[in-house]
């Protein structure tokens, strides 16, 4: 962390932001990605947790120069983060004031079925958006899921493991707020591996009932012969 106490119109303000990528949280990176135009003060606000309004009361703008260098360094490190294959053996999450250590299963099998289906739908939708924007040619080579999708998938994947509760789609979606507290060096490599592993498992989202109806539509019609009591095409 890099910390500096600066003078404001009403007194002094202590500002502290990450200086190493290992200190950056997924939620912070998501906030920065969500802004179409990220100003210097926006970045410092997100990384420090101090409002832009309070930062605007700093007397000398050059007080922020030291933070600008740290942010530039972080942005350079982030470029290569998603390609990292260093998956942690376990992660630690804080749930209702208590810390939970969760093992990361390297085959990334999703249990129960509800978590698998929710993750599949998120990944399928993300791929569809990518193909729609960039075309179908070599989409696997250019596919790069959004941070929001990564966070959602990890929330469904870790919810039951971290809480010990049965699967609940809505509570798993709310669990994304906990996932945002994960460090990016933990969250993104796991999410990347999850997405890449899932690509080979993806199948059309057609229910059993829909497939059964399709089967009957394709099946030749048979007429019953009253005299012979057999089916004749």
C-alpha positions as a Markdown table, in Angstrom:
| # | Residue | x | y | z |
|---|---|---|---|---|
| 1 | Unk | 0.0 | 0.0 | 0.0 |
| 2 | Unk | 1.0 | 3.6 | -0.6 |
| 3 | Unk | -0.2 | 6.1 | 1.9 |
| 4 | Unk | 0.0 | 9.9 | 2.1 |
| 5 | Unk | -1.6 | 12.5 | 4.3 |
| 6 | Unk | -2.7 | 15.6 | 2.4 |
| 7 | Unk | -3.9 | 19.0 | 3.3 |
| 8 | Unk | -7.6 | 19.9 | 2.6 |
| 9 | Unk | -9.7 | 23.0 | 3.0 |
| 10 | Unk | -11.0 | 21.6 | 6.3 |
| 11 | Unk | -8.0 | 19.9 | 7.7 |
| 12 | Unk | -6.0 | 16.8 | 6.7 |
| 13 | Unk | -6.9 | 13.6 | 4.8 |
| 14 | Unk | -5.1 | 10.3 | 4.9 |
| 15 | Unk | -5.2 | 8.5 | 1.5 |
| 16 | Unk | -4.1 | 4.9 | 1.1 |
| 17 | Unk | -4.3 | 2.9 | -2.2 |
| 18 | Unk | -2.8 | -0.4 | -3.4 |
| 19 | Unk | 0.7 | -0.2 | -4.9 |
| 20 | Unk | 0.9 | -3.9 | -5.8 |
| 21 | Unk | -1.6 | -5.9 | -7.8 |
| 22 | Unk | -1.7 | -8.5 | -4.9 |
| 23 | Unk | -3.4 | -5.7 | -2.9 |
| 24 | Unk | -6.1 | -5.0 | -5.5 |
| 25 | Unk | -9.6 | -6.3 | -4.9 |
| 26 | Unk | -11.9 | -7.7 | -7.6 |
| 27 | Unk | -14.6 | -5.2 | -6.7 |
| 28 | Unk | -12.3 | -2.3 | -7.1 |
| 29 | Unk | -11.3 | -3.4 | -10.6 |
| 30 | Unk | -14.9 | -3.9 | -11.5 |
| 31 | Unk | -15.8 | -0.4 | -10.4 |
| 32 | Unk | -13.0 | 1.0 | -12.6 |
| 33 | Unk | -14.0 | -1.1 | -15.6 |
| 34 | Unk | -17.6 | 0.0 | -15.3 |
| 35 | Unk | -16.8 | 3.7 | -15.9 |
| 36 | Unk | -16.6 | 4.7 | -19.5 |
| 37 | Unk | -14.3 | 7.6 | -18.7 |
| 38 | Unk | -12.1 | 7.0 | -15.6 |
| 39 | Unk | -10.5 | 10.2 | -14.3 |
| 40 | Unk | -7.5 | 10.4 | -12.0 |
| 41 | Unk | -9.8 | 11.3 | -9.1 |
| 42 | Unk | -12.2 | 8.5 | -10.0 |
| 43 | Unk | -9.4 | 5.9 | -9.8 |
| 44 | Unk | -8.0 | 7.3 | -6.5 |
| 45 | Unk | -11.5 | 7.4 | -5.1 |
| 46 | Unk | -12.3 | 3.7 | -6.0 |
| 47 | Unk | -8.9 | 2.5 | -4.8 |
| 48 | Unk | -8.9 | 4.5 | -1.5 |
| 49 | Unk | -12.6 | 4.4 | -0.6 |
| 50 | Unk | -12.7 | 8.1 | -0.3 |
| 51 | Unk | -15.4 | 10.0 | -2.1 |
| 52 | Unk | -14.5 | 12.2 | -5.1 |
| 53 | Unk | -16.2 | 15.1 | -3.3 |
| 54 | Unk | -13.7 | 14.8 | -0.4 |
| 55 | Unk | -10.8 | 14.5 | -2.8 |
| 56 | Unk | -11.7 | 17.7 | -4.6 |
| 57 | Unk | -11.1 | 19.5 | -1.3 |
| 58 | Unk | -7.4 | 18.7 | -1.4 |
| 59 | Unk | -5.5 | 22.0 | -1.6 |
| 60 | Unk | -2.8 | 21.1 | -4.0 |
| 61 | Unk | -3.5 | 18.8 | -7.0 |
| 62 | Unk | 0.1 | 17.8 | -7.2 |
| 63 | Unk | -0.4 | 15.9 | -3.9 |
| 64 | Unk | -1.9 | 13.2 | -6.1 |
| 65 | Unk | 1.2 | 12.7 | -8.3 |
| 66 | Unk | 2.5 | 9.9 | -6.1 |
| 67 | Unk | -0.8 | 8.0 | -6.5 |
| 68 | Unk | -0.7 | 8.4 | -10.3 |
| 69 | Unk | 2.5 | 6.5 | -10.5 |
| 70 | Unk | 1.1 | 3.7 | -8.4 |
| 71 | Unk | -2.1 | 3.5 | -10.6 |
| 72 | Unk | 0.0 | 3.4 | -13.8 |
| 73 | Unk | 2.1 | 0.5 | -12.3 |
| 74 | Unk | -1.1 | -1.3 | -11.4 |
| 75 | Unk | -2.6 | -0.9 | -14.9 |
| 76 | Unk | 0.6 | -2.4 | -16.4 |
| 77 | Unk | 0.4 | -5.4 | -14.1 |
| 78 | Unk | -3.3 | -5.9 | -14.8 |
| 79 | Unk | -2.6 | -6.4 | -18.5 |
| 80 | Unk | -1.0 | -9.8 | -17.9 |
| 81 | Unk | -3.1 | -10.9 | -14.9 |
| 82 | Unk | -5.9 | -12.7 | -16.9 |
| 83 | Unk | -3.3 | -14.9 | -18.6 |
| 84 | Unk | -1.9 | -16.1 | -15.3 |
| 85 | Unk | -2.3 | -19.8 | -14.6 |
| 86 | Unk | -1.3 | -19.6 | -10.9 |
| 87 | Unk | -4.5 | -21.0 | -9.3 |
| 88 | Unk | -4.5 | -20.8 | -5.5 |
| 89 | Unk | -5.1 | -24.0 | -3.5 |
| 90 | Unk | -7.6 | -22.2 | -1.3 |
| 91 | Unk | -9.2 | -18.8 | -0.8 |
| 92 | Unk | -10.3 | -17.0 | 2.3 |
| 93 | Unk | -13.7 | -15.2 | 2.4 |
| 94 | Unk | -15.1 | -13.1 | 5.2 |
| 95 | Unk | -18.8 | -13.9 | 5.7 |
| 96 | Unk | -20.8 | -12.0 | 8.4 |
| 97 | Unk | -17.6 | -11.1 | 10.2 |
| 98 | Unk | -16.2 | -14.7 | 10.2 |
| 99 | Unk | -13.4 | -15.9 | 7.9 |
| 100 | Unk | -14.1 | -19.0 | 5.9 |
| 101 | Unk | -11.3 | -21.0 | 4.2 |
| 102 | Unk | -12.5 | -22.6 | 1.0 |
| 103 | Unk | -10.5 | -25.2 | -1.0 |
| 104 | Unk | -10.3 | -24.6 | -4.8 |
| 105 | Unk | -11.1 | -27.8 | -6.6 |
| 106 | Unk | -8.8 | -27.9 | -9.6 |
| 107 | Unk | -11.2 | -29.9 | -11.8 |
| 108 | Unk | -13.8 | -27.2 | -11.1 |
| 109 | Unk | -16.7 | -29.6 | -11.1 |
| 110 | Unk | -19.8 | -27.6 | -10.1 |
| 111 | Unk | -22.1 | -29.1 | -7.5 |
| 112 | Unk | -25.0 | -29.0 | -7.0 |
| 113 | Unk | -26.8 | -29.1 | -10.4 |
| 114 | Unk | -28.3 | -25.6 | -9.9 |
| 115 | Unk | -24.9 | -24.0 | -9.6 |
| 116 | Unk | -23.7 | -25.9 | -12.8 |
| 117 | Unk | -26.7 | -24.7 | -14.8 |
| 118 | Unk | -26.4 | -21.1 | -13.6 |
| 119 | Unk | -22.7 | -21.0 | -14.4 |
| 120 | Unk | -23.4 | -22.6 | -17.8 |
| 121 | Unk | -26.0 | -19.9 | -18.6 |
| 122 | Unk | -23.7 | -17.1 | -17.6 |
| 123 | Unk | -20.8 | -18.4 | -19.7 |
| 124 | Unk | -23.0 | -19.2 | -22.7 |
| 125 | Unk | -24.5 | -15.7 | -22.6 |
| 126 | Unk | -21.0 | -14.1 | -22.4 |
| 127 | Unk | -19.8 | -16.1 | -25.4 |
| 128 | Unk | -22.9 | -15.2 | -27.4 |
| 129 | Unk | -22.3 | -11.5 | -26.7 |
| 130 | Unk | -18.6 | -11.9 | -27.7 |
| 131 | Unk | -19.5 | -13.6 | -31.0 |
| 132 | Unk | -22.2 | -11.0 | -31.7 |
| 133 | Unk | -19.7 | -8.2 | -31.3 |
| 134 | Unk | -16.5 | -9.7 | -32.8 |
| 135 | Unk | -17.8 | -12.5 | -35.2 |
| 136 | Unk | -17.6 | -16.3 | -35.0 |
| 137 | Unk | -14.2 | -16.7 | -36.6 |
| 138 | Unk | -11.5 | -17.8 | -34.1 |
| 139 | Unk | -13.7 | -16.6 | -31.2 |
| 140 | Unk | -12.0 | -18.9 | -28.7 |
| 141 | Unk | -8.7 | -17.1 | -29.3 |
| 142 | Unk | -10.2 | -13.6 | -28.7 |
| 143 | Unk | -12.7 | -14.5 | -26.0 |
| 144 | Unk | -12.2 | -12.5 | -22.8 |
| 145 | Unk | -15.1 | -12.6 | -20.3 |
| 146 | Unk | -16.1 | -9.4 | -18.5 |
| 147 | Unk | -15.2 | -9.0 | -14.8 |
| 148 | Unk | -18.9 | -9.0 | -14.0 |
| 149 | Unk | -19.4 | -12.5 | -15.6 |
| 150 | Unk | -16.3 | -13.8 | -13.8 |
| 151 | Unk | -17.6 | -12.5 | -10.5 |
| 152 | Unk | -21.1 | -14.1 | -11.1 |
| 153 | Unk | -19.7 | -17.5 | -12.0 |
| 154 | Unk | -17.4 | -17.5 | -8.9 |
| 155 | Unk | -20.4 | -16.5 | -6.7 |
| 156 | Unk | -22.4 | -19.5 | -7.9 |
| 157 | Unk | -19.4 | -21.8 | -7.7 |
| 158 | Unk | -18.3 | -20.9 | -4.2 |
| 159 | Unk | -21.6 | -20.1 | -2.5 |
| 160 | Unk | -22.4 | -23.6 | -1.1 |
| 161 | Unk | -18.7 | -24.4 | -0.5 |
| 162 | Unk | -18.2 | -21.2 | 1.6 |
| 163 | Unk | -21.4 | -21.1 | 3.5 |
| 164 | Unk | -22.3 | -24.7 | 3.9 |
| 165 | Unk | -25.9 | -23.9 | 2.8 |
| 166 | Unk | -28.0 | -25.6 | 0.2 |
| 167 | Unk | -28.0 | -24.0 | -3.2 |
| 168 | Unk | -30.2 | -21.0 | -3.7 |
| 169 | Unk | -29.9 | -19.1 | -7.0 |
| 170 | Unk | -30.8 | -15.7 | -5.5 |
| 171 | Unk | -28.6 | -16.0 | -2.5 |
| 172 | Unk | -25.8 | -17.2 | -4.8 |
| 173 | Unk | -26.2 | -14.0 | -6.9 |
| 174 | Unk | -26.1 | -11.9 | -3.7 |
| 175 | Unk | -22.9 | -13.8 | -2.7 |
| 176 | Unk | -21.2 | -11.8 | -5.6 |
| 177 | Unk | -20.7 | -9.0 | -3.1 |
| 178 | Unk | -18.5 | -11.3 | -1.0 |
| 179 | Unk | -16.6 | -12.5 | -4.1 |
| 180 | Unk | -15.8 | -8.8 | -4.9 |
| 181 | Unk | -13.6 | -8.7 | -1.8 |
| 182 | Unk | -11.3 | -11.4 | -3.3 |
| 183 | Unk | -7.9 | -10.2 | -4.5 |
| 184 | Unk | -7.7 | -10.0 | -8.3 |
| 185 | Unk | -4.7 | -12.3 | -8.3 |
| 186 | Unk | -6.9 | -15.0 | -6.8 |
| 187 | Unk | -10.2 | -14.4 | -8.5 |
| 188 | Unk | -9.2 | -13.8 | -12.1 |
| 189 | Unk | -7.0 | -16.9 | -12.6 |
| 190 | Unk | -9.7 | -19.1 | -11.1 |
| 191 | Unk | -12.3 | -17.5 | -13.3 |
| 192 | Unk | -10.2 | -17.9 | -16.4 |
| 193 | Unk | -9.6 | -21.5 | -15.7 |
| 194 | Unk | -13.2 | -22.0 | -15.0 |
| 195 | Unk | -14.3 | -20.4 | -18.3 |
| 196 | Unk | -11.7 | -22.3 | -20.3 |
| 197 | Unk | -12.6 | -25.6 | -18.7 |
| 198 | Unk | -16.3 | -24.9 | -19.2 |
| 199 | Unk | -15.9 | -24.3 | -23.0 |
| 200 | Unk | -15.4 | -28.0 | -23.6 |
| 201 | Unk | -18.5 | -28.9 | -21.5 |
| 202 | Unk | -20.9 | -26.5 | -23.1 |
| 203 | Unk | -24.0 | -28.0 | -24.8 |
| 204 | Unk | -27.0 | -26.3 | -26.3 |
| 205 | Unk | -29.4 | -25.1 | -23.6 |
| 206 | Unk | -32.2 | -27.3 | -24.6 |
| 207 | Unk | -34.3 | -28.9 | -21.9 |
| 208 | Unk | -35.1 | -32.6 | -21.8 |
| 209 | Unk | -38.8 | -31.8 | -22.6 |
| 210 | Unk | -37.8 | -29.6 | -25.7 |
| 211 | Unk | -35.5 | -32.4 | -27.0 |
| 212 | Unk | -38.3 | -35.0 | -26.5 |
| 213 | Unk | -40.7 | -32.8 | -28.5 |
| 214 | Unk | -38.1 | -32.4 | -31.3 |
| 215 | Unk | -37.6 | -36.2 | -31.3 |
| 216 | Unk | -41.3 | -36.8 | -31.8 |
| 217 | Unk | -41.4 | -34.2 | -34.6 |
| 218 | Unk | -38.7 | -36.0 | -36.5 |
| 219 | Unk | -40.0 | -39.5 | -35.8 |
| 220 | Unk | -41.9 | -41.1 | -38.8 |
| 221 | Unk | -45.6 | -41.4 | -38.4 |
| 222 | Unk | -47.0 | -44.9 | -37.9 |
| 223 | Unk | -50.5 | -46.1 | -38.7 |
| 224 | Unk | -52.0 | -49.1 | -37.0 |
| 225 | Unk | -53.3 | -51.9 | -39.2 |
| 226 | Unk | -56.5 | -53.2 | -37.6 |
| 227 | Unk | -56.3 | -56.5 | -39.5 |
| 228 | Unk | -52.7 | -57.4 | -38.7 |
| 229 | Unk | -52.4 | -55.4 | -35.4 |
| 230 | Unk | -48.9 | -54.2 | -36.4 |
| 231 | Unk | -47.4 | -50.8 | -37.1 |
| 232 | Unk | -46.8 | -49.9 | -40.8 |
| 233 | Unk | -44.8 | -46.9 | -41.9 |
